[in-house]
Amino acid sequence: MWKAAASEFLFGADVPPRLGVHPQATAALGEFDAHVSRFNARRLRAASSCFAAAMLVLLVANVALPSLRLWQHAGSQVIGILYFVAVGVVCRMPRAADWPTPVLPLLFGLGTAATGLVFSRDLTPYLGANPAYVIPIFIMCLAPLWPRRLLLAILVPVHAIFLLDVFDAGETVSFLLVMGIGGTLAVVLGCFVASLQYRAERQAFDAAAAISYQKDELAAALARVSHLLDERSEMVAIVAHDLQSPLAGIRALLRTFAHGSNSDVAKLNEISRTCAEMQNAIGRLLSAHAAETSRSNPVLIDLEQLFARLAASAAPAAADKKIAVVCDANKRQTRSDPVALETALGNLLSNAIKFSPTGSVVRVNAQSYGEGVRISVIDRGPGIPANEVGSLFKKFTTLSPRPTGGEPTSGLGLYIVHSLAERMGAVAGYAPNPEGGSVFFLDLPGG
């Protein structure tokens, strides 16, 4: 108990938590003493060196200007210089910042107080005693960070000694009043400013601790949200994957109904078409999940062969609308993930066919672009309104242009393209077709 009481007297009671500071943030205030030790170690390195240098200048002045008759201070100045050089060396030691909070302020403060008392004692018969005492006291108060009660524990006896010296001089009453009041005001002002300095540093530390705690809480919350989103995405992918088999079974079962009235056949065909659309939507959802979670595995790709596969895959949908798919790879190659690139271009080509009018042409070509290759998919469809271009490549975005054959859209195709492009280190973009329609492109590294 007596140790706790002594600690409270020397360091002062902790500042109570303020409104707006989380209780767990205030727990970090136990580190404030360590912060003060590190702060004082930095401050007192420079302060000790400057104080030693100032005393060295006075010593040189004593030698160079003997007419000042300050030779009686030479001994104390030499001792002071050596002492503060030693304090500066101590403050530069790596372990000094880990010492208990009062150690460094006491080393510096006792030295400056002793220097001020010695100088003022020698000059007590003169008004110069006040500056000789006041200046070291100000330096003592303001150089380190002082816990309030520790500073008072030093200042009170030091100032009592100063007053005894002044009143023992046997000078006039006016002289004693000037010396006593001047020195006392200096002590009060120095203590007040030191207290403000300590409080300001404490408040800054409180704010930094609260901000750090809130930052950690936010990071933890973001991690939890990210984990929940990953779980949701994984769950959606699992459900979508599990729905594929039942839908495929329903479509296969529908194909077994070869006989029936025209109305029944029409209904069965509509059911089959709906199942096919559901399967396509599920496939796009799984592709989006794969684009978000899979890793790229780049290899050298021959674009001639890739375009041939894309055209063959898109042939049935293009034939239904009498659309010609014209590919020109211009003998280009690129280094990319073959599965991701084929999926991305397949989505662009599928979109171009959906939005192109019957009997038109869709072109797929590759051209040099900087040090890489730009693959463009060009259609003659309705194009994208200027006010909707900013919504391209976003998840589940539906724009005003509609497929020319009534085909379904999920709002995932361009999002998948954008996600796959990012994973490949490519850039997905859009430009209006000068001849009418749209140009969607991928900028990829060269071969």
C-alpha positions in Angstrom: 0.0 0.0 0.0 2.8 2.4 0.9 4.4 1.8 -2.5 1.2 2.7 -4.3 0.8 5.8 -2.2 4.4 6.9 -3.0 3.9 6.2 -6.7 0.7 8.3 -6.7 2.6 11.2 -4.9 5.5 11.1 -7.3 3.7 10.6 -10.6 0.3 12.0 -9.9 -3.0 10.2 -10.1 -4.0 8.9 -13.6 -6.2 11.2 -15.6 -9.7 9.7 -15.4 -11.1 8.3 -18.7 -12.9 11.0 -20.7 -16.2 10.6 -22.5 -15.7 9.1 -26.0 -12.7 7.0 -25.0 -13.4 3.3 -25.0 -12.6 1.6 -21.7 -10.3 -0.9 -23.4 -8.4 2.0 -25.0 -7.8 3.5 -21.6 -6.1 0.2 -20.6 -3.3 1.1 -23.0 -2.5 4.1 -20.7 -0.4 1.7 -18.7 2.2 2.2 -21.5 2.2 6.0 -21.0 5.1 5.8 -18.5 7.2 3.9 -21.1 6.2 6.6 -23.6 7.4 9.3 -21.3 10.7 7.6 -20.7 11.3 7.3 -24.5 10.2 11.0 -24.9 12.6 12.2 -22.2 15.5 10.2 -23.5 15.1 11.9 -26.9 14.5 15.4 -25.4 17.3 15.3 -22.8 20.0 14.2 -25.3 19.7 17.6 -27.0 18.9 19.6 -23.8 22.0 18.2 -22.0 24.3 19.0 -24.9 22.9 22.5 -25.2 23.2 23.2 -21.5 26.8 22.0 -21.5 27.6 24.1 -24.5 26.1 27.2 -22.9 28.2 26.7 -19.8 31.3 26.2 -22.0 30.6 29.6 -23.6 30.4 31.1 -20.1 33.7 29.4 -19.2 35.4 30.8 -22.3 34.0 34.3 -21.5 35.5 34.1 -18.0 38.9 33.3 -19.5 38.7 35.7 -22.4 37.2 38.6 -20.5 38.7 38.7 -17.0 37.3 42.2 -16.5 33.9 40.5 -16.0 35.3 39.1 -12.7 33.3 35.9 -13.1 36.3 33.7 -12.4 34.7 32.5 -9.2 32.2 30.4 -11.3 34.9 28.6 -13.3 35.0 25.6 -11.1 31.3 25.1 -11.0 31.1 25.6 -14.7 33.7 22.9 -15.4 31.8 20.5 -13.1 28.5 21.4 -14.8 30.0 20.9 -18.3 31.3 17.4 -17.3 28.0 16.5 -15.6 25.7 17.4 -18.5 28.0 15.8 -21.1 27.7 12.6 -19.0 23.9 13.0 -18.8 23.8 13.4 -22.6 25.8 10.2 -23.0 23.5 8.4 -20.6 20.4 9.6 -22.5 21.9 8.2 -25.7 22.3 4.7 -24.3 19.9 2.3 -25.9 18.6 1.1 -22.5 18.0 4.6 -21.2 14.5 4.7 -22.8 13.5 1.6 -20.8 14.5 3.0 -17.4 11.8 4.0 -14.9 10.0 7.2 -15.7 11.6 9.5 -13.0 15.2 8.6 -13.6 16.2 10.8 -16.5 14.2 13.9 -15.4 15.8 13.6 -12.0 19.3 13.3 -13.4 18.8 16.4 -15.6 16.7 18.3 -13.1 19.0 17.9 -10.1 21.9 19.1 -12.2 20.2 22.2 -13.5 18.7 23.0 -10.1 22.2 22.7 -8.4 23.7 24.9 -11.2 21.1 27.6 -10.7 21.5 27.5 -6.9 25.3 27.8 -7.1 25.2 30.6 -9.5 22.5 32.5 -7.7 24.4 32.1 -4.3 27.5 33.6 -5.8 25.4 36.5 -7.2 23.0 37.0 -4.3 24.4 40.5 -3.5 23.6 41.5 -7.0 20.3 41.6 -9.0 22.0 39.1 -11.4 21.1 36.4 -9.0 17.6 36.2 -10.3 18.5 35.4 -14.0 21.2 33.0 -12.7 18.5 31.1 -10.8 15.5 31.6 -13.1 17.1 30.5 -16.4 18.2 27.0 -15.1 14.8 26.6 -13.3 12.9 27.2 -16.6 15.2 24.8 -18.4 14.7 22.2 -15.7 10.9 22.5 -15.9 10.5 22.5 -19.7 13.2 20.2 -21.1 11.8 16.9 -19.9 8.2 15.8 -19.3 7.6 15.9 -15.6 4.9 14.1 -13.8 3.3 16.9 -11.7 4.1 15.7 -8.2 7.6 14.6 -9.1 8.4 18.1 -10.3 6.9 19.6 -7.1 9.0 17.3 -5.0 12.1 18.7 -6.6 11.1 22.4 -6.9 9.8 23.0 -3.4 13.1 22.2 -1.5 15.2 23.8 -4.2 13.2 27.1 -4.0 13.3 27.0 -0.2 17.1 26.9 -0.4 17.1 29.8 -2.8 14.9 31.9 -0.6 17.1 31.1 2.5 20.1 32.3 0.6 18.4 35.5 -0.5 17.1 36.4 3.0 20.5 35.5 4.6 22.2 38.1 2.5 21.2 40.9 4.8 20.2 43.3 2.0 17.5 45.9 1.9 13.8 45.0 2.1 13.2 46.1 -1.5 16.1 44.0 -2.7 14.8 41.0 -0.9 11.3 41.5 -2.3 12.5 41.8 -5.9 14.7 38.7 -5.5 12.1 36.6 -3.6 9.1 37.5 -5.7 10.9 37.2 -9.0 12.3 33.8 -8.2 9.0 32.6 -6.8 7.1 33.7 -9.9 9.6 31.9 -12.1 9.0 28.7 -10.2 5.2 29.0 -10.3 5.3 29.8 -14.1 7.7 27.0 -14.9 5.7 24.5 -12.9 2.5 25.6 -14.6 3.9 25.4 -18.1 5.5 22.0 -17.3 2.1 20.8 -16.1 0.4 21.9 -19.3 3.1 20.2 -21.4 2.6 16.9 -19.5 -1.2 17.1 -19.8 -1.0 17.9 -23.5 1.2 14.9 -24.1 -1.1 12.7 -22.0 -4.1 13.8 -24.0 -2.3 13.2 -27.3 -1.3 9.7 -26.0 -5.0 9.0 -25.0 -6.2 10.1 -28.5 -3.5 7.9 -30.2 -4.5 4.9 -28.0 -8.2 5.4 -28.8 -7.5 5.7 -32.5 -5.3 2.6 -32.5 -8.0 0.7 -30.6 -10.7 1.8 -33.1 -8.4 0.9 -36.0 -7.9 -2.6 -34.6 -11.6 -2.9 -34.0 -12.4 -1.8 -37.6 -9.8 -4.2 -39.0 -11.4 -7.1 -37.0 -14.9 -6.1 -38.1 -13.7 -5.9 -41.7 -12.1 -9.3 -41.4 -15.3 -10.8 -40.0 -17.4 -9.2 -42.8 -14.9 -10.5 -45.4 -15.1 -14.0 -43.8 -18.9 -13.9 -43.9 -18.9 -12.7 -47.5 -16.6 -15.6 -48.4 -18.8 -18.0 -46.7 -21.9 -16.6 -48.4 -20.2 -16.8 -51.8 -19.1 -20.3 -51.1 -22.6 -21.3 -50.1 -24.1 -19.8 -53.2 -21.6 -21.6 -55.3 -22.4 -24.9 -53.6 -26.1 -24.5 -54.0 -25.7 -23.5 -57.6 -23.5 -26.5 -58.3 -26.0 -28.8 -56.7 -28.8 -27.4 -58.8 -27.1 -28.2 -62.1 -27.8 -32.0 -61.8 -31.5 -31.8 -61.1 -32.0 -29.3 -64.0 -30.1 -31.5 -66.3 -32.2 -34.5 -65.2 -35.4 -32.5 -65.9 -34.3 -31.6 -69.4 -33.3 -35.2 -70.1 -36.7 -36.4 -68.9 -38.5 -33.8 -71.0 -36.8 -35.2 -74.1 -38.4 -38.6 -73.5 -41.8 -37.2 -74.1 -41.9 -37.7 -77.8 -45.7 -37.9 -78.2 -48.5 -35.6 -77.2 -50.7 -32.9 -78.5 -49.2 -29.7 -80.0 -50.1 -27.8 -76.9 -48.4 -30.3 -74.6 -45.3 -30.3 -76.8 -45.2 -26.5 -76.7 -45.5 -26.5 -72.9 -42.8 -29.1 -72.6 -40.5 -27.1 -74.9 -41.1 -24.0 -72.8 -40.2 -25.9 -69.7 -37.1 -27.2 -71.4 -36.2 -23.7 -72.5 -36.7 -22.4 -68.9 -34.5 -25.2 -67.5 -31.8 -24.3 -70.1 -31.9 -20.6 -69.0 -31.6 -21.6 -65.4 -28.7 -23.8 -66.2 -27.0 -21.0 -68.1 -27.6 -18.6 -65.2 -26.2 -21.1 -62.7 -23.2 -21.6 -65.1 -22.6 -17.8 -65.1 -22.9 -17.7 -61.3 -20.3 -20.4 -61.0 -18.0 -18.7 -63.5 -18.3 -15.5 -61.4 -17.3 -17.4 -58.3 -14.4 -19.0 -60.1 -13.3 -15.6 -61.4 -13.3 -14.2 -57.9 -11.5 -17.1 -56.2 -9.2 -18.9 -58.7 -5.6 -18.2 -59.4 -4.0 -17.3 -62.7 -1.7 -19.8 -64.4 -0.3 -17.9 -67.5 1.1 -19.8 -70.5 1.8 -18.7 -74.1 -1.4 -18.8 -76.1 -1.8 -19.0 -79.9 -4.7 -16.7 -80.6 -5.5 -18.3 -83.9 -6.4 -21.5 -82.2 -8.2 -19.8 -79.4 -10.4 -17.8 -81.8 -11.2 -21.0 -83.7 -12.5 -22.6 -80.5 -14.5 -19.5 -79.6 -16.2 -19.4 -83.1 -17.0 -23.1 -83.0 -18.5 -22.7 -79.5 -20.6 -19.7 -80.5 -21.7 -21.2 -83.8 -25.1 -22.6 -82.7 -26.3 -19.3 -81.1 -25.0 -17.3 -84.1 -26.7 -19.6 -86.6 -30.1 -19.2 -84.9 -29.8 -15.4 -85.7 -28.0 -15.8 -89.0 -25.0 -13.9 -87.6 -21.6 -14.4 -89.1 -18.6 -14.6 -86.7 -15.4 -13.4 -88.3 -12.1 -13.9 -86.5 -8.7 -12.5 -87.3 -5.9 -13.1 -84.9 -3.2 -11.6 -87.2 -0.8 -14.3 -86.0 -0.7 -12.8 -82.6 0.2 -14.6 -79.3 -0.1 -13.6 -75.7 0.9 -14.9 -72.3 -2.1 -15.4 -70.1 -4.3 -18.0 -68.3 -5.9 -20.0 -71.1 -9.0 -21.0 -69.2 -9.6 -17.4 -67.9 -9.0 -15.8 -71.3 -11.2 -18.2 -73.1 -14.0 -17.7 -70.6 -13.7 -13.9 -70.7 -13.7 -13.8 -74.5 -16.5 -16.4 -74.6 -18.6 -14.1 -72.5 -17.9 -11.1 -74.7 -18.7 -13.0 -77.9 -21.9 -14.4 -76.4 -23.0 -10.9 -75.4 -22.2 -9.6 -78.9 -24.3 -12.2 -80.5 -27.2 -11.6 -78.0 -27.3 -7.9 -78.8 -26.6 -8.0 -82.5 -29.4 -7.8 -85.1 -30.3 -10.8 -87.2 -28.1 -11.2 -90.3 -25.3 -8.9 -89.0 -21.6 -9.6 -88.4 -19.6 -10.0 -85.2 -15.9 -9.6 -85.5 -13.2 -10.8 -83.2 -9.7 -9.5 -83.9 -6.3 -9.1 -82.3 -4.0 -6.1 -82.8 -0.8 -4.9 -81.3 -1.4 -2.4 -78.5 1.7 -0.9 -76.9 3.9 -3.8 -75.9 1.0 -6.1 -75.7 -2.1 -7.3 -77.6 -5.6 -5.9 -77.7 -8.4 -8.4 -78.5 -11.6 -6.7 -79.6 -15.1 -8.1 -80.0 -17.1 -5.8 -82.3 -20.8 -5.9 -82.9 -23.4 -3.8 -84.8 -25.9 -3.8 -82.0 -27.7 -0.8 -80.2 -24.5 0.2 -78.4 -24.3 1.5 -74.8 -25.9 4.9 -73.9 -23.2 7.4 -72.7 -24.9 7.8 -69.3 -24.7 4.0 -68.7 -21.1 3.4 -69.6 -20.0 3.9 -66.0 -22.2 1.0 -65.0 -20.4 -1.5 -67.3 -18.5 -4.4 -65.7 -20.5 -4.2 -62.4 -22.1 -7.2 -60.7 -25.8 -7.8 -61.5 -26.1 -4.6 -63.6 -28.8 -4.5 -66.2 -28.6 -1.8 -68.9 -31.3 -0.4 -71.1 -30.2 -2.2 -74.3 -32.0 -5.5 -74.6 -31.0 -8.7 -76.5 -32.4 -8.6 -80.0 -33.7 -12.2 -79.9 -35.2 -12.0 -76.4 -32.3 -14.0 -74.8 -32.1 -13.9 -71.0 -29.4 -11.8 -69.3 -28.1 -12.1 -65.7 -26.0 -9.0 -65.4 -23.0 -11.2 -64.6 -21.3 -11.6 -68.0 -19.3 -8.3 -68.1 -18.6 -8.6 -64.3 -17.0 -12.0 -65.0 -15.0 -10.5 -67.8 -13.7 -7.7 -65.5 -12.9 -10.1 -62.7 -11.0 -12.5 -65.0 -9.1 -9.6 -66.6 -7.9 -8.4 -63.2 -6.8 -11.9 -62.3 -4.9 -12.2 -65.6 -3.3 -8.7 -65.2 -5.2 -7.5 -68.2 -7.6 -4.5 -68.7 -11.2 -4.9 -69.8 -12.7 -1.9 -71.6 -15.4 -0.5 -73.8 -15.5 1.9 -76.8 -18.4 2.8 -79.1 -18.2 1.4 -82.6 -17.9 4.3 -85.1 -20.1 2.3 -87.5 -22.7 1.7 -84.8 -22.7 -0.8 -82.0 -20.1 -1.7 -79.4 -16.4 -2.6 -79.1 -15.5 -4.6 -76.0 -11.8 -5.3 -75.6 -9.1 -6.9 -73.4 -5.6 -5.5 -73.3 -3.2 -8.3 -72.6 0.6 -8.6 -72.4 2.4 -9.7 -75.6 3.8 -13.2 -76.2 
